[in-house]
Amino acid sequence: MPSDRATEAKPFERILYVAFDHLSRDHGVLKTANPATDLIVLVESARMTTGRNWHAERLFFLISSARHFAERLETEGFRVRYVKAPTTMDGLRQTQAEVGNLPIWAAEPSSFRQFAQLKEAGVNFIANDFFLTSRGDFALWAGSQKSFVMENFYRAQRIRLGIMVTAGQPDGGRWNYDSENRLPPPKNYSWPDYLEHDRDAIDVEVATELAMVPTKTWATTREGALRQLDNFIEHHLNGFGPYEDAVPADNWALHHSLLSPYLNNGLLHPSQVIQTVLTAYRERDLAIESVEAFVRQVIGWREYINGMYWFLGEDYRENNQLNANRKLLPVFQDSSQTKMNCVRSTVADIEERAWAHHIPRLMILSNLALVTGTNPQDFLNWMRERFIDASEWVMVPNVIGMGVHADGGRLMTKPYAAGGAYLSRMTQYCKGCHYDPKLRVGETACPFTTLYWDFLDRHKDDFAKNHRMAQQVHGLKRLSDLPELRLRALEVLSGLDQGLV
C-alpha cells in the first residue's frame, strides 16, 4: 500500500478526494491536479469493506485497483495519502486535521448517498465527466420524451457523437442488427482463451488482508485494463454480436468484452474504448453487426442507465409496484440450494468470479426473482453485493426497472418474464436438468415454466391495460390445467424457499 509522502516544497493548497470509482488521471478531479500544491487522498473506509456482504473478488478488485492507482500517482510526482478510516468523511477529516483545514475538491459522486454526504461536509465538486453524456444533457433529453425508449436515445447519441453515421444516416443503412445477434449457443465451437492477469505485491497484500485467493480474471491496473481491451478487439470483437445473448454450458463469457469493471471504476474511459474499437473497425474487416452491438452497449445502454439513475431520483430504488415480498431465495446465497441447472450454474459462476453476462443476469437471476415475487430491494442488495461491476447507478435502474419490473413500467413497458421455452432455446442448461422446460405441471415441470404462467395469473389485472402483455395474458385462457398449475406453483415456491427445488 502506498505510504504517505512528507510535505515537500510548497505547502498544500487543496485536498483532492478520489473515489474508488474515479481512478483516472485524465478525468474527474485529477485532470487539473497540480503536483506542487495539491494533496491527493483516497480513503479505504471500513463502511465500504465491511458494511455489506460483499463478494471477496469485488472487494479485492476495487481495493487493489485503488492502491495501484495511488502508487502510480506517486511515481508521477504527486503527493498522495491512502487513508484507512471508519468512513470516507472520517478519512477526509483526519487528513484535514493533519495538513490544515484546506478545501476539499472531488468529482461529482456516482451515487445519491455519497453526493449528499460529501455535499453536507462542504466538499466542492467539479462535473462528473466519466460518461459521454452529462447529467444535465441527459435530463434535457429525458424531459422531452413521452416514454424513455433507449433506442431513441441511442440513435440520438450516434448522431450527436458522430459514431458510425454519415450525413445523419447509419453506416450500413441500419441503426441496429438485433435480428442477427440473437443466435442460440453454437455447437462444437472453439472459444478463444481468456486473458489472465498475474498478481503482484500489492495484489498479494490486499488478498492477504481479505483472507482470500483472487482469480486471475480481473486486472487491477490501467495497463491490465488496456491489455483487456486489446485482447477483446483481437480475439472477441468480431464474434461478439451473434452470440451476445447465448448462454452455453461450456463457457462463462463467450465473446463479451469483460470491460465493464474498468469502465465503472475509471481505469478505462468510454471515449477511449469506443475510439479504439472504431479504429479497429476501420482498419480491419470486422463485422458491422458485432461492432454496432458493442457500440450500442457503451454509448447507448450504459449512458442511458446512468442518465436514468439520476433522472428518476433517489426514491426510485424503493419502488415495489407489484407488491413482491418474498424473502431472498436460499439459492442466491448458495448455488447448491437448487436442482435447476441454469440457476445453479449461473450462481456458481458468480460465486467464483463475481460476474455473469447480461442474459444470465436478466433472464435467469432477475427472471427468477420476478416470477417468484422476491422483494425488489432484497434482490437489488444481493446484485449490488455479488457483481464486480455493480455500481449503484448501474443496478438500481437495471434491477428495479428492467429486472423485476418494480416501477410499474416506467422504465420498461413490459416485464422480462420468461418460461422454460426461452431458456431451452438460448441456453444449454436444459439438457440433463432435473426439470423439463416443456412441462408446466407435475414434479418434473420446469419451475420457470410453471412460475411464468403463475406470474401472469397472479398479475393479470396489473397487465390488463398493457398492450405489450395482452397476448401473454390472453394465453391464460387456453390453459386447461390452470387449477393444477396454481397448486404446482405453490409447491415450487415452497420448495425454492427451502432450497429443495
N, C-alpha and C positions, 0 to 999 in steps of 0.2 A: 504494500500500500504506500502511495506517495507520502513523503514526510513533509512537515511544514518547512518552508524556506524562511530564513531570517530576513527581517526587513533590510532592504538594501537601498542605497542612494536616496531617491526622492521618497517622501512619505506617501502613504496611500491616500487617494482622494475618493475612491469609490469601492464598494464591495459589489462584485458581480456574482449573483447567485445562478448556478447552472443546475437545473433539474436533471434527473437521470434519464429523462426522455428528450433532452435538448443537447445531446452530445455532438455539437457541430462547431467547428472553428469559424465557418463562413456564414452562419445563420444564427438567429437569436441574439442574445445579449453580447456574445463574443465577437460579432462582426465589426464592432467599433472598439474593441478592447485595446487598452494601452498597457504594454508590459511595464512601463515605468511607473505608472500611478494607480493601476487597478489591482485589487486583490480578488482572485477568483476563488469561490467557495463552492464545494459540493458537500452535501450533507447526506450521510447514510443514517437514516432515522430508524430507531427501534420500532416505531409505529409502522414503518414500511416493511420491515423484515419480519416482525412478529405479530402484526395486527390482524392478520388473516392466516388461513391455512394455505399459504402459497405453495405452489409446486416448486420443489427444490431447484429444478432446472431453470425455471423462470427467475428465481432469486439469483442464482449463480450468474445467469446471463446479464441481468441488469447491474448487479454489483460489480462484477468483473469488468464489464464494459466501462462503467464509470471510473473505476480505478485505473484502467488502461488509459482512458481519456485524460485523466488528471496527470498521469505520468507524461503523456505526450505534450501536454501544455507546458509542463516544467521544462522539457527538453527544448521547447521553442522560446524559452526565456521568461515565461510568465511566473509570477509568484502565486502559488496555489495552496489552499488548505482543504484537505479532505477530512471532514469532521464527522465523528460518530456522536450522536446525541439522541435523547428520547424522541424528539420531534424535529421537524425541519426548522421551526421557529426557535426552538431551544438552541440548535446549532448556529443559527444566524445571530441570535442574541449573545451567545458565547463568543462568537467572533468579534462582535462589536465591543464587548467588554474587554477584549484583549488588544484591539487595534484602534479603538476610538469609535465614537458614535457616528460613523460615516453613513452616508446614504447608501441604500441597497437598491440595486437595479437587477431586473430579470426580464426575460421574455414572458409574454402573457402565458400563464399556465395552461395546461391541456385539459383541466377538469374544473367544474364549477367549485368544488370544495376547496381545492388549493388556491384558486383565484381569490375566493372570499377570504381565506386565511392570510394570504400574503397582502392583500389589499388592506385588511384590518390592521396589519402590522406596519403599514406605511411604506411598503415596498413600491418603488417606481417601476413602471412597465414600459417596454417597447413592444411594438406589434409582433405577434407570433407569425413568423414567415416560414414555418416548416411545411406549409402547404402551398399549392399553386393558386388557391382562391382564398382571399381574406374573408374573415367572418362577416365583415360589413358587406362585401360584394355578394357573398352567398345570400345574406339576408335580403338584399335587393332582389335577387332572382327569386327566392322562395316567396317573398311577399307579393310577387306579381303573379303567382301561379294559383290556379283553381285546385289542382292536385299536384302532389310532389312526385312527378314521374321522372325517375332517374334518367331514362333515355333522352328526355328533352334537355336535361341539364348536361348530359354527356355530349350531345351534338353541339350545344352552345359552347361547351369547353373546347371541342375540336376546332371550331371556327375562331374563338377568341384567342386560343394559343397557337393557331396555325399549324395544327398537327394532322398530317395525312389528309389535307384538304387542298384543293386548287380552285380559286375563284369561288369559295364558299361551298364547293361540292366535294363529297368524299372521294378519296382515291379508290379506284376500283368500281365506282358507281354505287356503292352500298355503305351505309353507316355501320352496320354490324353483320357478323357472319354466324349468328347464333345457330342457325339451322344446320350448319356444317360442323358445329362444335359441340354436339351432344351425342357423340358416339359412345356405345357401351364399352366395357373393358375389352381390349383386344386379346386374342388367343395367341399363344406361342410368340409373345412379344419380348424383345430384349431391351429392358430399361437400362439406360446408362448408369454407371456407378455415381453415387453422390459424393460431393466434396466433403472431406473430413478436415477438421481443424485441430492441429496439435496444441497441447496445453503448455503454457509457460509458467514461470514462477508466480506471477500474480494469480493466474487461474488456480494453481495448486493452493495458494494461500486462501483464496476465497472458498474453494471446495472444502478445505480442512476446517475452516470456521463454520461452514454449514453442515459439516459431517456427512458429506455426500460424495458420490463419484459421478462427475458430469459425463454426458456423452460427448462425442466429438462433432455433433451435428451443427452447433451454432458457434460462429466466430464471436470474439469479444473485442475486436479491434476494427478500426476503419479499414485497415489493409485486408483483413479477413473478409469484411463485408464486400469490398471491391472484388476480391477473388470469387466470392459467391456470385456476384453479378456477372463477371466474365464467364464463369462456369455455366451459368444459366443460358447465356447467349450462345455459347459454343456448343453445348450438348442438349439443351432442353427447349429453347425458344421455338424452334421450327416445329416441334411436335406438341407444343403446349395446347393449342386450340382444340384439336379434335377430341382429345381425351380429358379436357379440364373438368368435366362433370362425372367422369367414370370413377368407380371405386373397385379396383382389382384386389384380389385376396393376397397377391404375391408382392405387392409394392405399396409403400405408405405415402409416397409423394408424387408419383407419376412424373410429369414434366413441369410441375409447379416450381416457381422461382425460389421459394424459401427466403424471400427478401423482406417480408413484412416486419419481422422483428427489428431489422436495421433501419427501415423507413420510420418505424414508430419510436425508436429511441434516438434518432438523429444522426446515426453513423452514415446513413445514405439520405440524400435529398431527392424527392420525386423528379425534380428538373434534371438532375444528373442521370438518374435511371432512365428516364424517357429519352433523353438525347443520346445516350449510349445505345439504347435499343434501336432508335430510328437511324442512327449511323450504320449499324449492322444491317438494318433493313435495306438501306440504300446501296450498301456495298456488296451485299451477298444476295443470293437467290433464296430469300426467306418467304415462307407462305404468308400472304396478307391475312389469311384467316387467323393465324396464330398471333401475328404482330398486333392486329387490331384488337383481338381478345385481351391481350396483355395490357395494351394502352388503355383500354376501357376500364380495367381493374384499377389502374393507378390514377388516371386523370378524371375518370368517371366515378366509379363506386367509392373509392377511398375518399376523394374530395367531397362527394355527396354525403357520405355518412358523417364525416367531421362537421360539415356545414349544418346538417340536420340536428346533430347533437346540440349545437349552440342555438340554433333557431327554435327548436322545440322547447327548450327551457329546462331548468333544474328539476322541476317536479315531474317531468315526463317519465323518469325511471320508475316512478311509483304506480304507473298505470296497471290496472288489472281488470279490464273491461269484461273479460269472460268469467270473472269470479273463480279463478283457478286457485285452489287452496290445498292441494295435496302436498305433503312433505316431500322433500327431495328423495328420490328413489335410492335404495342402497347401492345399486349398480354404478351410480355416478361416483361413489367413493371407493368401490371395489369391483373391478371388472369381472371377477369370478361370480358375482351375485346375479347371474342370469344365464339362461340357456339359449338366448337369442344371439346367434353367431355374429350378426352385424354390430350389435351394441357392444358385446363383449370384446370384439376385436378392435373397435374404434376406441373404447375407453382404455384398453391395454396399450394401444399406440400412444395415447395421451399420457398415460402413466409413465411411459418410457422416455418420451422426448418433448412433452408439453405442446404438441402440435398435431393437427389434422387439417386437411384442406377443406374448402368451403362446403362441399356436398356432405361429407360426414357430419360437419357442424350443423348444417341446416336440416338435411333430410333424414338423418339418423338421430342425433342427440336432441336437437330442438324439436324435431317431429315427435320424438318420444315424450318430451316434456309437454308439448302441446296437446297431444291426444290423450295423455293420462291426466291432464288438468293439474300439472305441477305448478306450484306457486311461482309466478314470474320472477319475483325478487330473489327467491332462493336459488332458482336456476341461473339467474344473472350473476349472483355472487359466485356460484360454482364456476361458471365460464370465466369470470374475471380472475379467479384464483388458479385455474388449471392451465391456461394457454400462455405461451411465451410472448405472444404479440397482443395480449388482451388489455389494451389501454381502455380507460373509462369511456372515452369518446367513441371508441370502436364498438364496445359491447352493448352499451345502452340502446342505441337505435337498432343494432343488429338483432339483439335478443328481444327487447320489448316490442319493437315494431315489426320485424320480419320473422324472427324465430318462433315466438309464441303468440303473436297477434294480440298482445295485451292492450294495445292502444285503440282498439275498436276500428281499425282500418285507416288510421290517419296517415301512416307511412306506406303501408301496402294494402291494396284494395281487397286482397283475399288471403286467407291463412294458407301457409305452406304445409298442409296436412297431406299425407300420402299413405297408402296401404302397401302390402307386400308386393303388388304388381310392379310398382315403380322400383323398389329395391331389387327385385328379381331381374329387372331389365338393366339397371345401371350399376349393379354391384355383382360380385362373385361370391357373396356370403351365403346365399340361399342354398347352394349345393352343399349337402352334408349337414345342414342345420337340423335341429330337432323339430323345427316347425315348417309347415308347408304354406308358402305365400298365396297359394290358390284357395286355401280354405279360410273361412271366416268363423266357423263354429266347429266344436269338437276339441279334444285335448291336444291335437297336433296342429290346430289352426294357427297361422302366424299372428302373434299379438298385434302387429301393426295393421294387418287386415281387419281383425276384429275391432280394434280400437278406432280405426279410421271411420268405420261406419257408426260405431257408438258415439264418436265425437260429433259427427254430423247429426245424429239423432238427438243428442243432448242439446245441441245448439241450433237446431233447425229454425227456431224462432229468431235467434240472433241474426241468421243469414237470410231470412226470408226476403228481404228487400235488396240483397246484394246480387246484382245481375251476373257477376262472375261466379257465383256459387249456386245459381239456380239449377243447373244441370246435375250437379252433385247431390244437392238436397232432394231433387226430384227422384233421383235414383233410389232413395229410401223406399219409395212406394213399390218398387219392383222386388223388394226383399221379402220373400215368403217366410223366411226364418227369422224375422226381426225379433220376435219374443225370445227365441232361443239365443240369438246373438246378444241381446241385452244381458241375459244370465251369464253367458260365457265372458262378456266384458267384465262383469263383477268379479268373476273368478280370476281373470287375468290381472286386474288391478290389485286384487288382494295378494296374488302370487308375486307381483312385482314389488309390492310393499314389503314382502317378506324375503325377497331375494331368491325366489324359487322358480320364477318363470323365465 
